[in-house]
């Protein structure tokens, strides 16, 4: 009775859900509390359930579940809540993934750091791409594999009960069918992972003794992969409601994928086969692990150094440090790039030091930088990256690989055969939730220039191993959106330049970080700028507090006066509107406090009422 009431309620919710639940990649920060992600949403959702209220207006008022849908979203939360209710579990103990590999890797990661054993038991066949030897050798994870015919054969030896975990993996045709409470056999299993061929996977954390894993598993989902996508979560929920097998989508995406790969070749002027990942960080993770794999095979025994700006996007920074924490011989080296620091000089200095140590240098950098929107002198950058260096013993040092995040300017052909970086081994990647999809999906891509092409095989291997490739729907969205990308970039830049010039005139005391007219002539036409508002006070602390308050005042005014277009949100490259955020409290969430930027970052689209935005900004100026 209880189950049917819940399933009927979910069915009503699916019929009335706000369109943004399925179609948006980012949500509102003004109704989002990161510390209460998922919990706050579900608490209020549960209240609606108890009163049997599934009205669209009520669902629309629920707090934001996660700021980015790659971390989780309303539909993934409701799916996890539904599965938990059917199995008498807490919703936090159920975690859905787009990937079928990453939930296993998440548990292995924690057990590696906690020095615990792991036993992986499975029925049927493990996916072909799960290469156990590579997971052990490259990722450093330790585990035993055991195949059984049915769950009744599972028994955990004392070594795993006392100091280890048992993972049970099975292919499932239905969503939510997990034998747990009441089944004495379940006491020997710590984690159940259900694989659903087209949708992803669902991980169930069994027992209070394993709940300490939940935040670590959630963080892996946050940094190395994505939650089950909205479209797939919707399909899973329909299967759950109907208690039926998941409908298989027989659509062939071959034509769409060919169109996407052709578009990327044209946009980037490269000949290497582009790789499509479920999000920008999925691609970056494959790049990092692929390069570590290459280093193990071609530079045995040498230390790997990932050189990363300390104030870059929090996901990049955090992921790099997480990889280093798990992998012997891998270390992160800070690369100061913004403000008083010059990227070229910093790279020169760091590469000299790494050459002296005879280590392997992998540089991850954004051009333009985020959030300061700075572009280095590209000819000097090329010269520094191409410079021949010697080790302390006089040997030729290993040349760097330049890993370029060009999300802010994906139209620049850095990697063409006549491009500025043609003499440097370079891999470029772009977050697809920005300009490539116009904010319609999270899928990202990467390409290599001719010098870096040989590295793509290993990157592809790890993208597949992690099951982090773009989903079929993501590929279809990219096929539709990519052909118009460069025109949208051009139009959005024009709006941004006009807005920046207006702010300069009306509030000349503000410091604006944006590309110069000269750089724009060279093709650097981002549509994001950062705004350092004027402040006042007698002490540094007073001035900083006043400025932070002013940031919020501006953002709140904009989203209140222009609710249909202005949004307090982390995004860029969207099809319409204007998005506002404060990097220090959003994209730089895991960045060290001293490296955070408490400034307003503004992202302008090709389609918005610019005159209205000017009018409201003028009102803000008059009020201060």
VEXDREN-2710 file (C-alpha; in Angstrom, 1 decimal):
% VEXDREN-2710
k/r/px/py/pz
1/UNK/0.0/0.0/0.0
2/UNK/2.8/2.4/1.0
3/UNK/4.8/1.5/-2.1
4/UNK/1.8/2.1/-4.5
5/UNK/1.1/5.4/-2.9
6/UNK/4.7/6.5/-3.4
7/UNK/4.9/5.2/-6.9
8/UNK/1.6/6.9/-7.9
9/UNK/2.9/10.2/-6.4
10/UNK/6.1/9.9/-8.5
11/UNK/4.0/9.3/-11.5
12/UNK/2.0/12.5/-10.8
13/UNK/5.2/14.4/-10.3
14/UNK/6.6/13.3/-13.6
15/UNK/3.5/14.5/-15.3
16/UNK/3.7/17.9/-13.7
17/UNK/7.4/18.5/-13.3
18/UNK/8.9/21.9/-14.3
19/UNK/10.5/21.8/-17.8
20/UNK/13.9/23.0/-16.3
21/UNK/14.2/19.7/-14.5
22/UNK/14.8/18.0/-17.8
23/UNK/16.3/20.7/-19.9
24/UNK/18.7/22.9/-17.7
25/UNK/22.3/22.1/-16.9
26/UNK/22.7/24.7/-14.2
27/UNK/20.2/25.9/-11.5
28/UNK/19.7/28.9/-9.3
29/UNK/22.3/29.7/-6.6
30/UNK/19.9/32.0/-4.7
31/UNK/17.9/29.0/-3.5
32/UNK/20.8/26.7/-3.1
33/UNK/22.7/25.7/0.0
34/UNK/25.7/23.6/-0.9
35/UNK/26.0/22.1/2.5
36/UNK/22.5/20.8/2.2
37/UNK/22.6/19.6/-1.4
38/UNK/20.1/16.9/-2.1
39/UNK/19.0/16.8/1.6
40/UNK/17.2/20.2/1.5
41/UNK/15.5/19.4/-1.8
42/UNK/14.3/16.0/-0.6
43/UNK/13.1/17.2/2.8
44/UNK/10.7/19.7/1.1
45/UNK/9.9/17.1/-1.6
46/UNK/8.9/14.7/1.2
47/UNK/6.6/17.4/2.7
48/UNK/4.8/17.7/-0.7
49/UNK/4.5/13.9/-0.9
50/UNK/2.9/13.7/2.6
51/UNK/0.3/16.3/1.5
52/UNK/0.0/14.6/-1.9
53/UNK/0.9/17.9/-3.6
54/UNK/2.3/17.4/-7.1
55/UNK/1.4/20.8/-8.6
56/UNK/3.9/22.3/-10.9
57/UNK/3.9/25.6/-9.0
58/UNK/4.8/23.7/-5.8
59/UNK/7.5/21.6/-7.4
60/UNK/9.0/24.8/-9.0
61/UNK/9.5/26.3/-5.5
62/UNK/11.6/23.5/-4.2
63/UNK/15.2/24.5/-3.4
64/UNK/17.9/23.8/-5.9
65/UNK/19.2/20.2/-5.4
66/UNK/22.7/20.7/-6.9
67/UNK/24.1/23.8/-8.7
68/UNK/25.2/21.7/-11.7
69/UNK/23.2/18.8/-13.0
70/UNK/26.4/16.8/-13.5
71/UNK/26.5/16.6/-9.6
72/UNK/22.9/15.6/-9.3
73/UNK/19.5/17.2/-9.9
74/UNK/15.8/16.9/-9.0
75/UNK/15.2/13.8/-11.1
76/UNK/18.3/11.9/-9.9
77/UNK/17.3/12.8/-6.3
78/UNK/13.7/11.6/-6.7
79/UNK/15.0/8.4/-8.3
80/UNK/17.4/7.8/-5.4
81/UNK/14.5/8.6/-2.9
82/UNK/12.2/6.2/-4.7
83/UNK/14.7/3.3/-4.7
84/UNK/15.5/4.0/-1.0
85/UNK/11.8/4.0/0.0
86/UNK/11.2/0.7/-1.8
87/UNK/14.1/-0.9/0.1
88/UNK/13.7/0.7/3.5
89/UNK/16.9/2.7/3.1
90/UNK/17.9/6.3/3.7
91/UNK/17.9/8.3/0.4
92/UNK/21.6/9.3/1.1
93/UNK/22.5/5.6/0.8
94/UNK/21.5/5.5/-2.8
95/UNK/23.6/7.2/-5.4
96/UNK/23.0/7.1/-9.2
97/UNK/25.8/7.5/-11.8
98/UNK/25.8/7.9/-15.6
99/UNK/29.0/5.7/-15.5
100/UNK/28.9/2.0/-14.7
101/UNK/32.6/1.9/-13.6
102/UNK/33.0/5.0/-11.4
103/UNK/31.0/3.7/-8.4
104/UNK/33.4/0.8/-8.2
105/UNK/36.4/3.2/-8.5
106/UNK/34.9/5.5/-5.8
107/UNK/34.9/2.7/-3.3
108/UNK/38.4/1.5/-4.3
109/UNK/39.7/5.0/-4.0
110/UNK/38.6/5.4/-0.4
111/UNK/39.8/1.9/0.5
112/UNK/43.2/2.7/-1.0
113/UNK/43.5/5.9/1.1
114/UNK/42.2/4.0/4.2
115/UNK/44.5/1.0/3.5
116/UNK/41.5/-1.4/3.4
117/UNK/41.0/-4.6/1.3
118/UNK/38.3/-4.8/-1.4
119/UNK/36.5/-7.9/-2.8
120/UNK/34.5/-7.4/-6.0
121/UNK/31.9/-10.1/-6.5
122/UNK/29.9/-10.2/-9.7
123/UNK/27.3/-12.2/-11.7
124/UNK/27.3/-12.5/-15.5
125/UNK/30.1/-10.6/-17.1
126/UNK/31.9/-7.5/-16.1
127/UNK/31.8/-4.8/-18.9
128/UNK/34.6/-5.3/-21.5
129/UNK/36.1/-1.9/-20.8
130/UNK/36.7/-2.7/-17.1
131/UNK/40.4/-3.5/-17.4
132/UNK/41.3/-4.9/-14.0
133/UNK/45.0/-4.9/-14.7
134/UNK/45.1/-1.3/-15.7
135/UNK/42.9/-0.2/-12.7
136/UNK/45.4/-1.9/-10.4
137/UNK/48.6/-0.7/-12.2
138/UNK/47.7/2.8/-13.3
139/UNK/45.2/3.9/-10.6
140/UNK/47.0/1.9/-7.9
141/UNK/43.8/0.3/-6.6
142/UNK/43.9/-3.1/-4.9
143/UNK/41.1/-5.6/-5.1
144/UNK/40.2/-9.3/-5.6
145/UNK/37.7/-10.3/-8.3
146/UNK/35.3/-13.2/-7.8
147/UNK/32.5/-14.4/-10.2
148/UNK/29.4/-16.1/-8.8
149/UNK/26.3/-17.5/-10.4
150/UNK/23.8/-16.0/-7.9
151/UNK/23.8/-13.7/-4.9
152/UNK/23.2/-16.7/-2.6
153/UNK/26.8/-17.7/-3.2
154/UNK/28.2/-14.5/-1.7
155/UNK/30.1/-14.9/1.5
156/UNK/32.6/-12.5/2.9
157/UNK/35.7/-13.9/4.6
158/UNK/36.7/-12.5/8.0
159/UNK/39.5/-10.5/6.4
160/UNK/36.8/-8.4/4.6
161/UNK/34.5/-8.1/7.6
162/UNK/37.3/-6.8/9.8
163/UNK/39.3/-4.6/7.4
164/UNK/37.7/-4.4/4.0
165/UNK/34.7/-4.1/1.8
166/UNK/32.7/-6.5/-0.3
167/UNK/31.1/-5.0/-3.5
168/UNK/28.4/-7.0/-5.3
169/UNK/27.8/-6.0/-9.0
170/UNK/25.0/-7.3/-11.1
171/UNK/23.3/-6.4/-14.4
172/UNK/19.7/-5.4/-13.8
173/UNK/16.8/-5.2/-16.2
174/UNK/14.6/-3.4/-13.6
175/UNK/15.3/-0.3/-11.5
176/UNK/15.3/-0.6/-7.8
177/UNK/15.2/-4.3/-7.3
178/UNK/17.7/-4.9/-4.5
179/UNK/17.5/-7.7/-2.0
180/UNK/18.6/-6.1/1.3
181/UNK/16.9/-5.9/4.6
182/UNK/15.5/-9.2/5.8
183/UNK/17.9/-11.1/3.6
184/UNK/20.6/-12.6/5.9
185/UNK/23.0/-12.9/2.9
186/UNK/23.0/-9.1/2.6
187/UNK/25.0/-8.8/5.8
188/UNK/28.1/-10.0/3.9
189/UNK/27.8/-7.3/1.3
190/UNK/28.8/-3.7/1.9
191/UNK/27.9/-2.1/-1.5
192/UNK/25.4/-3.2/-4.2
193/UNK/26.0/-1.8/-7.7
194/UNK/23.2/-2.4/-10.2
195/UNK/24.3/-1.8/-13.8
196/UNK/21.6/-0.6/-16.3
197/UNK/23.0/-1.0/-19.8
198/UNK/21.7/2.3/-21.3
199/UNK/21.2/4.4/-18.3
200/UNK/24.2/4.0/-16.0
201/UNK/24.3/2.5/-12.5
202/UNK/22.8/2.7/-9.0
203/UNK/25.0/2.3/-6.0
204/UNK/23.5/1.2/-2.6
205/UNK/25.5/1.7/0.6
206/UNK/24.5/-1.1/2.9
207/UNK/24.6/-0.7/6.7
208/UNK/25.4/2.1/9.1
209/UNK/29.0/0.9/9.3
210/UNK/29.5/1.9/5.6
211/UNK/27.8/5.4/5.8
212/UNK/31.2/7.0/6.3
213/UNK/31.8/6.2/2.6
214/UNK/28.9/8.3/1.3
215/UNK/30.5/11.8/1.2
216/UNK/33.6/10.4/-0.4
217/UNK/31.6/8.6/-3.1
218/UNK/29.5/11.7/-3.7
219/UNK/32.8/13.7/-4.1
220/UNK/34.0/11.2/-6.8
221/UNK/30.7/11.7/-8.6
222/UNK/31.3/15.5/-8.3
223/UNK/34.8/15.5/-9.6
224/UNK/35.4/12.5/-11.9
225/UNK/32.1/11.8/-13.6
226/UNK/28.4/12.8/-13.6
227/UNK/25.2/11.7/-12.0
228/UNK/22.7/9.8/-14.1
229/UNK/21.6/12.4/-16.6
230/UNK/18.1/14.0/-16.4
231/UNK/16.8/12.1/-19.5
232/UNK/18.1/8.8/-18.2
233/UNK/16.8/9.4/-14.7
234/UNK/13.4/10.1/-16.2
235/UNK/13.5/6.8/-18.1
236/UNK/14.6/5.1/-14.9
237/UNK/11.8/6.7/-12.9
238/UNK/9.2/5.6/-15.5
239/UNK/10.5/2.1/-15.2
240/UNK/10.3/2.3/-11.4
241/UNK/6.8/3.6/-11.4
242/UNK/5.6/0.9/-13.9
243/UNK/7.7/-1.8/-12.2
244/UNK/8.8/-2.8/-15.6
245/UNK/12.0/-3.5/-17.5
246/UNK/13.8/-0.4/-18.9
247/UNK/12.8/0.3/-22.5
248/UNK/15.8/0.0/-24.8
249/UNK/16.5/2.9/-27.1
250/UNK/17.3/1.4/-30.5
251/UNK/18.1/4.8/-32.1
252/UNK/21.4/4.8/-34.0
253/UNK/23.6/7.8/-33.1
254/UNK/26.2/7.0/-35.8
255/UNK/25.1/9.9/-38.0
256/UNK/25.0/12.4/-35.0
257/UNK/28.4/11.3/-33.8
258/UNK/29.9/11.7/-37.3
259/UNK/28.4/15.2/-37.5
260/UNK/29.8/16.1/-34.1
261/UNK/33.3/14.9/-34.9
262/UNK/33.2/16.7/-38.3
263/UNK/32.1/19.9/-36.6
264/UNK/34.9/19.7/-34.0
265/UNK/37.5/19.1/-36.7
266/UNK/36.3/22.2/-38.6
267/UNK/36.1/24.3/-35.5
268/UNK/39.6/23.3/-34.1
269/UNK/41.3/22.8/-37.5
270/UNK/42.8/19.5/-36.2
271/UNK/43.0/16.0/-37.8
272/UNK/43.1/13.9/-34.6
273/UNK/39.9/12.0/-33.7
274/UNK/38.0/14.1/-31.1
275/UNK/37.0/12.3/-27.9
276/UNK/33.5/13.0/-26.4
277/UNK/33.0/12.8/-22.7
278/UNK/30.0/13.0/-20.4
279/UNK/31.3/16.4/-19.1
280/UNK/34.5/18.6/-19.1
281/UNK/35.8/17.0/-15.9
282/UNK/35.2/13.5/-17.3
283/UNK/37.4/14.5/-20.2
284/UNK/40.0/16.0/-17.9
285/UNK/40.1/12.9/-15.8
286/UNK/40.7/10.7/-18.8
287/UNK/43.5/13.1/-19.9
288/UNK/45.2/13.0/-16.5
289/UNK/45.0/9.2/-16.2
290/UNK/45.9/8.6/-19.8
291/UNK/49.0/10.8/-19.4
292/UNK/50.0/8.9/-16.2
293/UNK/49.5/5.6/-18.1
294/UNK/51.8/6.9/-20.9
295/UNK/54.4/8.0/-18.4
296/UNK/54.4/4.6/-16.7
297/UNK/55.1/2.9/-20.1
298/UNK/57.5/5.5/-21.7
299/UNK/59.3/7.1/-18.7
300/UNK/59.5/4.3/-16.1
301/UNK/60.4/5.5/-12.6
302/UNK/60.2/9.2/-13.3
303/UNK/58.0/11.5/-11.2
304/UNK/55.0/13.1/-12.8
305/UNK/54.3/16.8/-12.1
306/UNK/50.9/18.3/-12.9
307/UNK/51.3/22.0/-13.1
308/UNK/48.0/23.8/-12.2
309/UNK/47.0/27.4/-11.4
310/UNK/46.0/27.5/-7.7
311/UNK/43.0/29.8/-8.4
312/UNK/41.6/28.1/-11.5
313/UNK/38.2/26.5/-11.6
314/UNK/37.7/24.5/-8.4
315/UNK/36.9/21.2/-10.3
316/UNK/40.2/21.3/-12.2
317/UNK/42.2/22.2/-9.1
318/UNK/40.5/19.7/-6.8
319/UNK/40.6/16.8/-9.3
320/UNK/44.3/17.2/-10.0
321/UNK/45.1/17.1/-6.3
322/UNK/42.8/14.1/-5.8
323/UNK/44.6/12.2/-8.6
324/UNK/48.0/13.0/-7.0
325/UNK/46.8/11.8/-3.6
326/UNK/46.1/8.4/-5.0
327/UNK/49.0/7.9/-7.3
328/UNK/52.6/7.2/-6.4
329/UNK/55.1/9.5/-8.0
330/UNK/52.5/12.1/-9.0
331/UNK/52.5/15.6/-7.5
332/UNK/50.7/18.9/-8.2
333/UNK/52.8/22.0/-8.7
334/UNK/51.3/25.5/-8.3
335/UNK/51.3/27.8/-11.4
336/UNK/50.5/31.4/-10.5
337/UNK/48.9/33.0/-13.6
338/UNK/46.6/35.9/-12.6
339/UNK/46.9/39.4/-11.4
340/UNK/50.5/40.3/-10.6
341/UNK/51.7/36.9/-11.9
342/UNK/52.6/36.4/-15.6
343/UNK/51.7/32.9/-16.9
344/UNK/54.7/32.7/-19.3
345/UNK/57.2/33.7/-16.6
346/UNK/55.6/31.2/-14.1
347/UNK/55.7/28.4/-16.7
348/UNK/59.4/29.1/-17.5
349/UNK/60.4/29.1/-13.9
350/UNK/58.4/25.9/-13.1
351/UNK/59.7/24.0/-16.1
352/UNK/63.3/24.8/-15.3
353/UNK/62.8/23.4/-11.9
354/UNK/61.1/20.2/-13.1
355/UNK/63.7/19.7/-15.9
356/UNK/66.4/19.9/-13.2
357/UNK/64.6/17.1/-11.3
358/UNK/64.3/15.0/-14.5
359/UNK/60.5/14.8/-14.0
360/UNK/57.6/14.7/-16.5
361/UNK/55.8/18.1/-16.8
362/UNK/52.1/18.2/-17.6
363/UNK/50.6/21.7/-17.6
364/UNK/46.9/22.4/-17.2
365/UNK/45.9/26.0/-17.9
366/UNK/42.9/28.0/-19.1
367/UNK/43.2/30.6/-21.9
368/UNK/41.7/33.0/-21.2
369/UNK/42.1/32.6/-17.5
370/UNK/39.0/32.2/-15.2
371/UNK/37.8/34.5/-13.7
372/UNK/40.3/37.2/-14.6
373/UNK/39.9/36.7/-18.3
374/UNK/43.6/37.2/-19.1
375/UNK/45.4/36.0/-22.2
376/UNK/49.2/35.5/-22.1
377/UNK/51.6/36.7/-24.8
378/UNK/51.1/33.6/-27.0
379/UNK/54.4/33.9/-28.9
380/UNK/56.3/34.0/-25.6
381/UNK/54.2/31.1/-24.3
382/UNK/55.1/29.1/-27.4
383/UNK/58.8/29.9/-26.9
384/UNK/58.8/28.9/-23.3
385/UNK/57.0/25.7/-23.9
386/UNK/59.3/24.8/-26.8
387/UNK/62.6/25.7/-25.0
388/UNK/65.1/22.9/-24.8
389/UNK/66.0/22.2/-21.2
390/UNK/68.6/20.0/-19.5
391/UNK/68.4/17.8/-16.4
392/UNK/70.8/18.3/-13.5
393/UNK/73.0/15.6/-15.1
394/UNK/73.1/17.4/-18.4
395/UNK/70.6/15.0/-20.2
396/UNK/67.9/16.4/-22.5
397/UNK/64.8/17.0/-20.2
398/UNK/61.4/15.6/-21.1
399/UNK/59.3/18.1/-23.1
400/UNK/56.1/19.3/-21.5
401/UNK/52.6/18.4/-22.5
402/UNK/50.3/21.5/-22.6
403/UNK/46.8/20.6/-21.6
404/UNK/44.7/23.6/-22.6
405/UNK/41.2/24.3/-21.2
406/UNK/39.8/26.6/-23.8
407/UNK/36.2/26.6/-22.6
408/UNK/36.1/30.4/-22.7
409/UNK/37.2/30.6/-26.3
410/UNK/36.6/27.2/-28.1
411/UNK/36.7/29.1/-31.5
412/UNK/40.4/29.8/-31.3
413/UNK/42.4/27.3/-33.5
414/UNK/45.3/26.9/-31.1
415/UNK/46.0/23.3/-32.4
416/UNK/46.0/23.8/-36.2
417/UNK/49.1/22.8/-38.1
418/UNK/50.0/26.5/-38.4
419/UNK/48.6/27.4/-35.0
420/UNK/50.7/29.1/-32.3
421/UNK/51.2/25.8/-30.4
422/UNK/52.0/23.6/-33.4
423/UNK/55.5/22.9/-32.1
424/UNK/54.3/21.9/-28.6
425/UNK/52.6/18.6/-27.6
426/UNK/49.2/20.0/-26.9
427/UNK/45.8/18.6/-25.9
428/UNK/42.8/21.0/-25.8
429/UNK/39.5/20.3/-24.1
430/UNK/36.2/22.2/-23.7
431/UNK/33.3/21.9/-21.3
432/UNK/30.3/21.1/-23.4
433/UNK/27.8/22.6/-21.0
434/UNK/29.0/26.0/-22.2
435/UNK/29.2/27.1/-25.9
436/UNK/29.2/23.6/-27.6
437/UNK/25.7/22.8/-26.3
438/UNK/24.5/26.2/-25.4
439/UNK/23.8/25.0/-21.9
440/UNK/21.6/22.1/-23.1
441/UNK/23.9/19.2/-21.9
442/UNK/27.2/18.7/-20.1
443/UNK/29.1/16.7/-22.7
444/UNK/32.7/17.9/-23.3
445/UNK/35.4/17.0/-25.9
446/UNK/39.1/17.0/-26.4
447/UNK/41.4/17.1/-29.4
448/UNK/45.2/17.0/-29.9
449/UNK/47.5/18.7/-32.3
450/UNK/49.8/16.7/-34.5
451/UNK/52.6/16.6/-31.9
452/UNK/50.2/15.4/-29.2
453/UNK/48.2/13.0/-31.3
454/UNK/50.1/9.9/-30.1
455/UNK/48.7/10.5/-26.6
456/UNK/45.1/10.3/-27.6
457/UNK/45.0/6.5/-27.6
458/UNK/45.7/6.3/-23.9
459/UNK/43.2/9.1/-23.1
460/UNK/40.5/7.2/-25.1
461/UNK/41.4/4.1/-23.2
462/UNK/40.7/5.8/-19.8
463/UNK/37.6/7.6/-21.0
464/UNK/36.1/4.2/-22.0
465/UNK/37.5/2.4/-18.9
466/UNK/35.7/5.0/-16.6
467/UNK/32.6/4.6/-18.8
468/UNK/32.6/8.4/-19.1
469/UNK/31.9/8.8/-22.8
470/UNK/29.1/11.2/-23.8
471/UNK/25.6/9.6/-23.8
472/UNK/23.6/9.1/-27.0
473/UNK/21.3/12.1/-26.2
474/UNK/24.3/14.3/-25.4
475/UNK/25.8/13.5/-28.8
476/UNK/22.6/14.3/-30.5
477/UNK/22.4/17.7/-28.7
478/UNK/26.0/18.5/-29.7
479/UNK/25.2/17.6/-33.3
480/UNK/22.4/20.1/-33.3
481/UNK/24.2/22.9/-31.5
482/UNK/27.9/22.8/-32.6
483/UNK/27.3/24.1/-36.2
484/UNK/26.0/27.5/-34.8
485/UNK/28.6/27.8/-32.0
486/UNK/31.1/30.2/-33.7
487/UNK/28.2/32.6/-34.7
488/UNK/26.8/32.5/-31.1
489/UNK/30.3/33.3/-29.7
490/UNK/30.5/36.3/-32.1
491/UNK/27.1/37.6/-31.2
492/UNK/27.5/37.1/-27.4
493/UNK/30.9/38.9/-27.5
494/UNK/29.2/41.9/-29.2
495/UNK/26.7/42.1/-26.4
496/UNK/29.3/41.7/-23.7
497/UNK/31.6/44.4/-25.2
498/UNK/28.6/46.8/-25.2
499/UNK/27.7/46.0/-21.6
500/UNK/31.3/46.3/-20.5
501/UNK/31.6/49.7/-22.2
502/UNK/28.4/50.9/-20.5
503/UNK/29.6/49.8/-17.1
504/UNK/32.9/51.7/-17.6
505/UNK/30.9/54.9/-18.4
506/UNK/28.4/54.6/-15.6
507/UNK/30.7/53.2/-12.9
508/UNK/34.3/54.2/-13.8
509/UNK/35.6/53.3/-10.3
510/UNK/34.9/49.6/-10.9
511/UNK/37.7/47.4/-12.2
512/UNK/36.6/45.3/-15.1
513/UNK/38.6/42.2/-16.2
514/UNK/37.9/41.6/-19.9
515/UNK/39.9/41.1/-23.1
516/UNK/41.2/44.2/-24.8
517/UNK/40.0/45.4/-28.2
518/UNK/43.4/44.3/-29.6
519/UNK/43.0/40.7/-28.3
520/UNK/39.4/40.6/-29.7
521/UNK/40.8/41.5/-33.1
522/UNK/43.0/38.4/-32.8
523/UNK/39.9/36.3/-32.2
524/UNK/39.7/36.2/-28.4
525/UNK/36.0/37.0/-28.0
526/UNK/34.8/35.6/-24.7
527/UNK/31.4/36.7/-23.4
528/UNK/32.3/36.7/-19.7
529/UNK/33.9/39.4/-17.7
530/UNK/34.6/39.9/-14.0
531/UNK/33.6/43.0/-12.1
532/UNK/35.6/44.3/-9.1
533/UNK/33.2/46.8/-7.6
534/UNK/34.4/50.0/-5.8
535/UNK/34.5/49.7/-2.1
536/UNK/34.9/51.9/1.0
537/UNK/35.9/51.4/4.7
538/UNK/38.7/52.3/7.1
539/UNK/40.4/48.9/7.2
540/UNK/41.1/46.1/4.7
541/UNK/38.5/43.9/6.4
542/UNK/35.8/46.6/6.2
543/UNK/36.5/47.3/2.6
544/UNK/36.4/43.5/1.7
545/UNK/33.1/43.1/3.7
546/UNK/31.5/46.1/1.9
547/UNK/32.6/44.8/-1.5
548/UNK/31.2/41.3/-0.9
549/UNK/27.9/42.8/0.3
550/UNK/27.8/45.0/-2.8
551/UNK/28.3/42.0/-5.1
552/UNK/25.2/40.3/-3.6
553/UNK/23.2/43.6/-3.8
554/UNK/24.0/43.9/-7.6
555/UNK/23.2/40.2/-8.3
556/UNK/20.0/40.3/-6.3
557/UNK/18.8/43.5/-8.0
558/UNK/19.5/42.0/-11.4
559/UNK/17.7/38.6/-10.8
560/UNK/14.8/40.4/-9.1
561/UNK/14.2/43.1/-11.8
562/UNK/14.9/40.8/-14.8
563/UNK/13.7/37.3/-13.6
564/UNK/13.2/35.9/-17.1
565/UNK/16.7/36.6/-18.2
566/UNK/19.1/37.4/-15.3
567/UNK/20.0/34.4/-13.2
568/UNK/22.2/33.9/-10.2
569/UNK/23.9/30.8/-11.6
570/UNK/27.2/29.2/-12.6
571/UNK/27.1/29.1/-16.4
572/UNK/28.6/30.4/-19.6
573/UNK/27.8/30.2/-23.3
574/UNK/24.1/29.7/-22.7
575/UNK/21.6/30.5/-25.6
576/UNK/19.9/33.4/-23.9
577/UNK/19.9/35.6/-20.8
578/UNK/22.6/36.8/-18.5
579/UNK/24.2/34.7/-15.7
580/UNK/25.8/36.1/-12.5
581/UNK/28.0/34.4/-9.9
582/UNK/30.8/35.0/-7.4
583/UNK/33.6/32.6/-8.2
584/UNK/34.8/32.3/-4.6
585/UNK/31.4/30.9/-3.5
586/UNK/30.7/28.8/-6.6
587/UNK/33.2/27.6/-9.2
588/UNK/36.1/28.0/-6.7
589/UNK/34.3/26.1/-4.0
590/UNK/37.3/23.8/-3.2
591/UNK/40.1/26.3/-4.0
592/UNK/42.2/27.5/-1.1
593/UNK/40.7/30.5/0.6
594/UNK/43.7/32.8/-0.1
595/UNK/43.4/32.0/-3.9
596/UNK/39.6/32.7/-4.2
597/UNK/38.1/35.6/-6.1
598/UNK/35.4/37.5/-4.3
599/UNK/34.3/39.4/-7.4
600/UNK/31.2/39.3/-9.6
601/UNK/31.5/37.2/-12.8
602/UNK/29.0/38.1/-15.5
603/UNK/28.2/35.8/-18.5
604/UNK/26.3/37.4/-21.4
605/UNK/24.5/35.5/-24.1
606/UNK/23.8/36.3/-27.8
607/UNK/20.1/36.7/-27.0
608/UNK/19.1/39.1/-24.2
609/UNK/17.4/42.5/-23.5
610/UNK/20.6/44.4/-23.2
611/UNK/18.9/47.8/-22.8
612/UNK/17.0/46.5/-19.8
613/UNK/20.2/45.2/-18.2
614/UNK/21.8/48.6/-18.7
615/UNK/18.8/50.3/-17.2
616/UNK/18.8/48.0/-14.0
617/UNK/22.6/48.4/-13.7
618/UNK/22.2/52.2/-13.8
619/UNK/19.6/51.9/-11.0
620/UNK/22.2/49.9/-9.0
621/UNK/24.8/52.7/-9.5
622/UNK/22.3/55.4/-8.4
623/UNK/21.6/53.4/-5.2
624/UNK/25.2/53.2/-4.2
END
